[in-house]
Amino acid sequence: MILSPTFWPSLLAVIGYAVAIAWPQRAEQTGHRVPTVLAAFCLLAWVAQAVAIGVDVLALDAPQAGARFGFAPALSVTSWLVLGVYALESRRLGLPVVRQTLACLAAATVVLAWVFPGRAYAASQIDAWAPLHWVTGFASYGLIGAALLHAALLTHAERRLRSGSAGSGQIPSPNRPAGQALGMPLLRLESLTLKFVAAGFAMLSLTLLLGAAFTSPWKWDHKTIFSILSWLVFATLLIGRARFGWRGRQAIRWLIAGSLLLLLAYVGSRFVLEILLHRPA
């Protein structure tokens, strides 16, 4: 396994994420700019994870050209996309505990993808539209994951506001005195959460349409059923938000329910088939 093409980029990613996990929070107490050394390690880890994903998905270690997919690479792609979203917003949402949690999850998914790379498919086995179907599916996972990240931050902020540790109506920071914040109003964070849900719902809709149009014969398997159930939950959430003004905990509960169903759709079904039943998906 050490000689596999994904070993070295995976190792670099884990080392970079380990630095992000171990970096002391007190180093960021003055201001919210991430130290240059820490930023460099985070960027190295993120790029190395992208390389590992690319090498794995392209099945460069397979005897013939093709692609490889499985539950662990899907989780790795999701964590990579969520980290990318967090990096773009780190100037405003740069809570060290969030950075450490995401780095820990990303490192775990990198190791999982290395240990369980999934099944390799020869180019002759792959439909012409299959890559687009996979890309939109992974994009839906990443966007819904980003929505969950924002929902967690929103919940954290609301709890601190109720406890009286912050009073500005913005995301409170554990590294600042009471009453100060990171600079994003709660309503803005809530709006971002729903925008990511809407984008993920659009990608999931496209994934289902592509699957229905180019899968022959159509099969009502666990992946299809859970995908449609998650689509219905997200559709209900968006309709409830638009027509009835669902907000706060009610919206977050629907988001969590839809996310769990979506996780079971691909990752869950592939995990059961590949790991528990030792059957090809």
VOLO-703486 format. One line per 10 residues: number of its first residue (from 1); their letters; for each residue y, z, x negated of N, C-alpha, C. Coordinates in steps of 0.1 Angstrom, whole numbers, plus 5000, padded with zeros to 4 digits. Example, Ala and Ser with C-alpha at 12.3 -4.5 7.8 and 13.67 -1.06 7.14 Angstrom:
2
1> as> 4943/5078/4868/4955/5078/4877/4967/5078/4868; 4978/5071/4872/4989/5071/4863/5000/5079/4871
END
This chain:
281
1> milsptfwps> 4988/5000/4992/5000/5000/5000/5013/5000/4991; 5012/5006/4979/5023/5006/4970/5027/4992/4966; 5017/4983/4966/5020/4969/4962/5025/4960/4973; 5026/4966/4985/5031/4958/4997/5045/4955/4995; 5050/4943/5000/5064/4939/4998/5074/4949/5004; 5069/4956/5014/5079/4965/5021/5080/4979/5014; 5072/4982/5004/5072/4995/4998/5085/4999/4991; 5090/4990/4983/5102/4993/4975/5115/4994/4983; 5117/4984/4992/5129/4986/5001/5128/4998/5010; 5115/5001/5015/5113/5013/5023/5116/5026/5015
11> llavigyava> 5112/5026/5002/5114/5038/4994/5129/5040/4991; 5136/5029/4989/5151/5030/4987/5158/5035/4999; 5153/5030/5011/5159/5035/5023/5157/5049/5025; 5145/5054/5023/5142/5068/5025/5150/5077/5015; 5151/5072/5003/5159/5080/4993/5174/5081/4997; 5179/5069/5002/5193/5069/5006/5195/5079/5018; 5186/5078/5028/5187/5087/5040/5185/5101/5036; 5176/5104/5026/5174/5118/5022/5187/5124/5016; 5195/5116/5009/5207/5120/5004/5217/5123/5015; 5217/5115/5025/5226/5117/5037/5222/5129/5045
21> iawpqraeqt> 5209/5132/5045/5204/5144/5052/5208/5157/5044; 5206/5156/5030/5208/5168/5022/5223/5171/5019; 5231/5161/5021/5245/5162/5017/5251/5174/5025; 5257/5184/5018/5262/5196/5026/5274/5192/5035; 5274/5198/5047/5284/5196/5057/5298/5201/5052; 5298/5211/5044/5311/5216/5040/5319/5207/5032; 5312/5196/5026/5319/5186/5018/5328/5178/5026; 5326/5178/5040/5334/5170/5049/5344/5178/5057; 5346/5191/5053/5354/5199/5061/5369/5196/5061; 5373/5190/5050/5387/5187/5049/5388/5172/5053
31> ghrvptvlaa> 5393/5170/5065/5394/5156/5070/5381/5151/5074; 5380/5138/5077/5368/5133/5083/5364/5120/5076; 5369/5118/5064/5365/5107/5056/5352/5110/5049; 5342/5101/5050/5330/5103/5043/5332/5101/5028; 5327/5110/5019/5329/5108/5005/5323/5095/5000; 5329/5089/4990/5325/5076/4985/5310/5076/4981; 5305/5086/4974/5291/5086/4969/5282/5086/4981; 5285/5095/4991/5277/5096/5003/5277/5082/5011; 5288/5076/5012/5289/5063/5019/5281/5053/5012; 5281/5053/4998/5273/5043/4991/5258/5045/4993
41> fcllawvaqa> 5254/5057/4993/5239/5060/4996/5236/5056/5010; 5244/5059/5020/5242/5055/5034/5241/5039/5035; 5250/5032/5028/5250/5018/5029/5238/5012/5022; 5234/5018/5010/5222/5014/5004/5210/5016/5013; 5209/5027/5019/5197/5030/5028/5197/5020/5040; 5208/5017/5045/5209/5008/5057/5205/4994/5053; 5210/4989/5042/5207/4976/5037/5192/4975/5033; 5187/4985/5027/5173/4985/5023/5164/4985/5035; 5168/4993/5045/5160/4993/5058/5160/4979/5064; 5171/4972/5064/5172/4958/5069/5163/4949/5061
51> vaigvdvlal> 5162/4951/5048/5153/4942/5040/5139/4945/5043; 5136/4958/5045/5122/4962/5048/5118/4956/5062; 5127/4957/5071/5124/4951/5085/5122/4936/5084; 5131/4929/5076/5130/4915/5075/5117/4911/5068; 5113/4918/5057/5100/4915/5050/5088/4917/5059; 5089/4928/5067/5078/4932/5076/5077/4922/5087; 5088/4919/5094/5087/4910/5105/5083/4896/5102; 5088/4891/5090/5084/4878/5085/5070/4877/5079; 5063/4889/5078/5049/4890/5074/5047/4883/5060; 5056/4886/5051/5055/4879/5038/5043/4882/5030
61> dapqagarfg> 5036/4893/5034/5023/4896/5027/5011/4890/5034; 5013/4883/5045/5002/4876/5052/4998/4864/5045; 4985/4860/5046/4980/4848/5039/4987/4835/5044; 4992/4835/5056/4999/4823/5061/5012/4826/5068; 5020/4816/5070/5033/4819/5076/5032/4823/5090; 5041/4833/5094/5041/4838/5108/5050/4849/5109; 5046/4859/5118/5055/4871/5120/5046/4882/5123; 5052/4894/5122/5044/4907/5125/5053/4916/5134; 5047/4922/5144/5054/4931/5153/5045/4942/5156; 5051/4954/5159/5043/4965/5163/5053/4976/5168
71> fapalsvtsw> 5047/4987/5172/5056/4998/5178/5065/5004/5167; 5060/5006/5155/5068/5012/5144/5079/5003/5140; 5077/4990/5137/5089/4981/5134/5099/4981/5145; 5095/4982/5158/5104/4982/5169/5113/4995/5168; 5107/5006/5165/5115/5019/5163/5124/5018/5152; 5120/5011/5141/5128/5010/5129/5140/5001/5132; 5138/4990/5139/5149/4981/5143/5159/4989/5152; 5154/4997/5161/5163/5005/5170/5171/5015/5162; 5165/5022/5153/5173/5032/5145/5183/5025/5136; 5179/5013/5131/5188/5006/5123/5201/5001/5131
81> lvlgvyales> 5199/4996/5143/5210/4992/5151/5219/5004/5155; 5213/5015/5159/5220/5027/5163/5229/5032/5151; 5223/5032/5139/5231/5036/5127/5242/5026/5125; 5240/5013/5127/5251/5004/5125/5263/5007/5135; 5259/5010/5147/5270/5014/5157/5277/5026/5153; 5269/5036/5148/5275/5049/5144/5284/5047/5132; 5280/5038/5123/5289/5035/5111/5302/5029/5115; 5302/5020/5125/5314/5014/5129/5324/5024/5135; 5318/5035/5141/5326/5045/5148/5327/5058/5140; 5323/5058/5128/5322/5070/5120/5336/5076/5117
91> rrlglpvvrq> 5346/5068/5117/5359/5074/5115/5364/5083/5126; 5358/5080/5138/5362/5089/5150/5351/5098/5154; 5338/5094/5151/5327/5103/5155/5319/5108/5143; 5326/5111/5132/5319/5114/5120/5315/5129/5119; 5308/5134/5129/5303/5147/5129/5291/5147/5119; 5291/5156/5109/5281/5156/5099/5267/5159/5105; 5266/5167/5115/5253/5170/5121/5247/5157/5128; 5256/5149/5133/5251/5136/5139/5246/5127/5128; 5254/5126/5117/5249/5118/5105/5236/5122/5100; 5234/5135/5099/5221/5140/5094/5210/5138/5103
101> tlaclaaatv> 5212/5139/5116/5202/5137/5126/5197/5122/5126; 5207/5113/5126/5204/5099/5126/5197/5095/5114; 5201/5100/5102/5195/5097/5089/5181/5102/5089; 5178/5113/5095/5164/5119/5096/5156/5110/5105; 5161/5106/5116/5153/5097/5125/5151/5083/5118; 5161/5078/5112/5159/5065/5105/5149/5066/5094; 5149/5076/5086/5139/5078/5075/5125/5079/5081; 5124/5086/5092/5111/5087/5099/5106/5073/5104; 5114/5065/5109/5110/5052/5114/5107/5043/5103; 5114/5044/5092/5111/5036/5080/5097/5039/5075
111> vlawvfpgra> 5094/5051/5074/5080/5055/5070/5070/5051/5080; 5072/5052/5092/5063/5048/5103/5060/5033/5102; 5071/5025/5100/5070/5010/5099/5062/5006/5087; 5063/5014/5076/5056/5011/5064/5041/5014/5066; 5038/5026/5072/5024/5030/5074/5017/5022/5085; 5025/5018/5096/5019/5011/5107/5027/4998/5109; 5025/4988/5101/5033/4976/5101/5031/4967/5113; 5020/4969/5121/5018/4961/5132/5009/4950/5129; 5007/4941/5139/4998/4930/5138/5005/4917/5134; 4999/4910/5124/5005/4897/5120/5000/4886/5129
121> yaasqidawa> 5009/4877/5132/5006/4865/5140/5009/4852/5132; 5000/4843/5132/5002/4831/5125/5012/4822/5133; 5019/4813/5126/5029/4805/5132/5024/4797/5144; 5011/4793/5143/5005/4786/5154/5003/4794/5167; 5003/4807/5165/5001/4816/5177/5014/4820/5184; 5025/4816/5178/5038/4821/5183/5044/4809/5191; 5048/4813/5204/5055/4803/5212/5069/4801/5207; 5074/4789/5210/5087/4785/5204/5098/4795/5209; 5097/4800/5221/5107/4809/5227/5104/4824/5224; 5093/4827/5218/5089/4840/5215/5099/4848/5206
131> plhwvtgfas> 5104/4842/5195/5114/4849/5187/5126/4853/5194; 5132/4845/5203/5143/4849/5211/5140/4860/5221; 5128/4860/5226/5123/4870/5235/5123/4884/5228; 5118/4883/5215/5117/4895/5207/5131/4900/5203; 5139/4891/5199/5153/4895/5195/5160/4902/5206; 5160/4896/5218/5167/4902/5230/5161/4916/5233; 5148/4917/5232/5141/4930/5235/5145/4940/5225; 5145/4937/5212/5150/4947/5202/5165/4950/5204; 5173/4940/5208/5187/4943/5210/5189/4953/5222; 5181/4951/5232/5182/4961/5244/5178/4975/5239
141> ygligaallh> 5168/4976/5231/5164/4989/5225/5176/4995/5217; 5182/4987/5209/5193/4992/5201/5205/4996/5209; 5209/4988/5219/5221/4991/5227/5218/5003/5235; 5207/5005/5241/5204/5017/5249/5203/5029/5240; 5198/5027/5228/5198/5038/5218/5213/5042/5215; 5222/5032/5213/5236/5036/5211/5242/5043/5223; 5238/5039/5235/5243/5046/5247/5238/5061/5247; 5225/5063/5243/5220/5077/5242/5228/5085/5232; 5231/5078/5220/5239/5085/5210/5253/5090/5216; 5260/5081/5223/5272/5085/5229/5271/5095/5240
151> aallthaerr> 5260/5094/5247/5257/5104/5258/5255/5118/5252; 5248/5118/5240/5246/5131/5234/5259/5137/5229; 5268/5129/5223/5281/5133/5218/5289/5138/5230; 5288/5131/5241/5296/5135/5253/5291/5149/5258; 5278/5151/5259/5273/5163/5263/5277/5175/5254; 5276/5172/5241/5280/5182/5231/5295/5186/5233; 5303/5176/5235/5318/5178/5236/5320/5186/5249; 5314/5183/5260/5316/5190/5273/5312/5204/5272; 5301/5207/5265/5296/5221/5263/5306/5229/5255; 5312/5223/5245/5322/5230/5237/5334/5233/5244
161> lrsgsagsgq> 5338/5223/5253/5350/5225/5261/5348/5236/5271; 5336/5237/5277/5334/5247/5287/5333/5261/5280; 5328/5261/5268/5328/5274/5261/5341/5279/5256; 5351/5270/5257/5365/5274/5253/5368/5272/5238; 5359/5265/5231/5361/5263/5216/5370/5251/5213; 5373/5243/5224/5383/5232/5222/5390/5231/5235; 5402/5226/5235/5409/5225/5247/5418/5213/5248; 5415/5203/5240/5423/5191/5240/5419/5180/5248; 5407/5181/5254/5401/5170/5262/5395/5159/5253; 5393/5162/5241/5388/5152/5231/5375/5158/5225
171> ipspnrpagq> 5368/5149/5217/5356/5154/5211/5359/5165/5201; 5354/5177/5203/5357/5187/5194/5349/5186/5181; 5354/5191/5170/5347/5191/5157/5344/5205/5153; 5332/5208/5148/5328/5221/5144/5335/5225/5131; 5341/5215/5124/5348/5217/5111/5363/5219/5112; 5368/5220/5125/5382/5221/5126/5385/5233/5135; 5397/5239/5134/5400/5250/5143/5400/5246/5157; 5399/5256/5166/5398/5254/5180/5411/5246/5185; 5409/5237/5194/5420/5229/5199/5422/5216/5192; 5416/5214/5181/5417/5201/5174/5405/5193/5177
181> algmpllrle> 5406/5179/5175/5395/5170/5178/5394/5159/5169; 5384/5150/5171/5382/5139/5162/5391/5127/5167; 5396/5127/5178/5406/5117/5182/5401/5107/5193; 5390/5110/5199/5386/5101/5210/5385/5110/5223; 5393/5106/5233/5392/5113/5246/5378/5112/5252; 5374/5123/5260/5361/5123/5266/5359/5111/5276; 5370/5107/5283/5368/5096/5292/5365/5083/5285; 5372/5082/5273/5369/5070/5265/5355/5070/5260; 5349/5081/5256/5335/5082/5252/5326/5079/5263; 5329/5084/5275/5321/5082/5287/5321/5067/5290
191> sltlkfvaag> 5333/5061/5289/5334/5046/5292/5325/5038/5282; 5326/5042/5269/5318/5035/5259/5303/5037/5262; 5299/5048/5266/5284/5051/5270/5280/5041/5280; 5288/5039/5291/5284/5030/5302/5285/5015/5297; 5294/5012/5288/5295/4998/5283/5282/4995/5275; 5277/5004/5267/5265/5002/5260/5253/5001/5269; 5253/5009/5280/5243/5007/5290/5243/4993/5296; 5255/4989/5300/5257/4975/5306/5252/4964/5296; 5256/4966/5284/5251/4956/5274/5236/4956/5272; 5230/4968/5271/5216/4969/5270/5209/4964/5282
201> famlsltlll> 5215/4966/5294/5209/4961/5307/5209/4946/5307; 5220/4940/5302/5221/4925/5301/5210/4919/5292; 5208/4926/5280/5198/4921/5271/5184/4923/5277; 5182/4934/5284/5169/4937/5290/5166/4926/5301; 5177/4923/5308/5175/4913/5319/5171/4899/5313; 5178/4896/5302/5175/4883/5295/5161/4883/5290; 5156/4895/5284/5143/4896/5279/5132/4894/5290; 5135/4900/5302/5125/4898/5313/5125/4884/5318; 5137/4878/5319/5138/4864/5323/5130/4855/5314; 5132/4857/5300/5125/4848/5291/5110/4851/5292
211> gaaftspwkw> 5106/4863/5293/5092/4866/5295/5086/4860/5307; 5093/4860/5318/5088/4854/5331/5087/4839/5330; 5097/4833/5322/5098/4818/5322/5088/4812/5312; 5085/4819/5302/5077/4813/5291/5063/4820/5288; 5060/4830/5297/5047/4836/5295/5037/4830/5305; 5026/4824/5301/5017/4818/5309/5002/4822/5304; 4994/4828/5313/4997/4832/5327/5005/4845/5327; 5012/4848/5337/5019/4860/5339/5010/4872/5341; 5012/4883/5334/5003/4895/5335/5011/4907/5338; 5005/4915/5348/5012/4927/5352/5005/4938/5344
221> dhktifsils> 5009/4939/5331/5004/4949/5322/5013/4961/5322; 5010/4971/5313/5018/4983/5313/5032/4980/5308; 5033/4971/5298/5046/4967/5292/5055/4961/5303; 5050/4952/5311/5058/4946/5321/5062/4956/5332; 5053/4964/5336/5056/4974/5347/5067/4984/5343; 5065/4989/5331/5075/4999/5326/5089/4992/5323; 5088/4980/5319/5101/4973/5316/5109/4971/5329; 5101/4966/5340/5108/4964/5353/5113/4977/5358; 5105/4988/5357/5110/5001/5362/5122/5006/5355; 5123/5004/5342/5135/5007/5334/5147/4999/5338
231> wlvfatllig> 5144/4986/5341/5155/4977/5346/5160/4982/5359; 5152/4986/5368/5156/4991/5381/5164/5004/5380; 5160/5013/5370/5167/5025/5368/5181/5022/5363; 5182/5013/5353/5195/5010/5347/5204/5003/5357; 5198/4994/5366/5206/4988/5376/5211/4998/5386; 5203/5008/5390/5207/5018/5399/5219/5026/5393; 5218/5029/5380/5228/5037/5373/5242/5029/5373; 5241/5016/5370/5253/5008/5370/5259/5007/5384; 5251/5005/5394/5256/5004/5407/5262/5017/5412; 5255/5028/5409/5260/5041/5413/5273/5044/5406
241> rarfgwrgrq> 5274/5040/5393/5287/5042/5386/5298/5034/5393; 5295/5021/5396/5306/5012/5402/5310/5016/5416; 5300/5020/5424/5302/5022/5439/5305/5036/5442; 5298/5045/5435/5299/5059/5439/5305/5068/5428; 5309/5062/5417/5316/5070/5407/5307/5080/5400; 5294/5077/5398/5285/5086/5391/5291/5089/5377; 5291/5101/5373/5296/5105/5360/5289/5117/5355; 5292/5120/5342/5287/5133/5337/5272/5134/5336; 5267/5146/5340/5252/5148/5339/5244/5139/5348; 5249/5136/5360/5241/5127/5369/5239/5113/5362
251> airwliagsl> 5249/5107/5356/5247/5095/5349/5238/5096/5337; 5240/5107/5330/5232/5109/5318/5217/5110/5321; 5214/5117/5333/5200/5119/5337/5194/5105/5340; 5201/5096/5347/5196/5083/5349/5194/5075/5336; 5203/5077/5327/5202/5070/5314/5190/5075/5307; 5187/5087/5306/5176/5093/5299/5163/5088/5306; 5163/5088/5319/5151/5083/5327/5148/5068/5323; 5158/5060/5324/5156/5046/5321/5152/5044/5306; 5157/5052/5297/5154/5050/5283/5140/5054/5280; 5135/5065/5287/5121/5069/5285/5111/5058/5290
261> llllayvgsr> 5115/5052/5302/5106/5041/5307/5107/5029/5297; 5118/5026/5292/5119/5015/5283/5112/5017/5270; 5112/5030/5265/5104/5033/5253/5089/5032/5256; 5085/5036/5268/5071/5034/5271/5067/5020/5273; 5076/5011/5276/5073/4997/5279/5067/4990/5267; 5074/4990/5256/5069/4983/5244/5063/4992/5234; 5071/5002/5229/5067/5011/5219/5055/5019/5224; 5055/5024/5236/5044/5032/5241/5031/5024/5243; 5032/5013/5249/5020/5005/5251/5014/5000/5238; 5023/4996/5228/5018/4991/5215/5012/5003/5208
271> fvleillhrp> 5018/5015/5209/5012/5026/5202/4998/5029/5207; 4996/5029/5220/4983/5032/5226/4973/5022/5221; 4977/5009/5222/4967/4998/5219/4964/4998/5204; 4974/4999/5195/4972/4998/5181/4966/5010/5174; 4971/5022/5178/4967/5035/5172/4956/5042/5179; 4957/5044/5192/4947/5051/5199/4934/5043/5202; 4936/5031/5207/4925/5023/5211/4920/5013/5201; 4928/5011/5190/4925/5002/5179/4922/4988/5184; 4930/4983/5194/4929/4970/5200/4941/4962/5197; 4939/4949/5195/4951/4940/5194/4959/4940/5206
281> a> 4973/4940/5205/4981/4940/5216/4981/4926/5223
END
